[in-house]
């Protein structure tokens, strides 16, 4: 496996882990699951604070909603696959940003 492939895989896994940790941390604090409905509360400081949170927690939220929809609503395989690809790409990008931030801070070599 090439170093670039390994780096991308690491970023993908870090992105999903970060998304899961954020969403589960929110659920533990707020006692309700995180969702995109946080953006529908009007122009309030709480809504603007939700944007950066949702940027990093979105892959977990997308996969959670997709898997629940596939089980409850019997969504088609194509829809589930498309949502999985979107969530994976989003996770790769947020994981890459997080890894780059850790490297810039000197935490990772």
ABEGO torsion letter per residue (X at the ends): XBAAAAAAAAAAAAAAAAAAAAAAAAAAAAGBBBBAAAAAAEBBAAAAAAAAAAAAAAAAAAAAAAAAAAAAAGBBAAAAAAAAAAAAAAAAAAAAAAAAAAAAAGABX
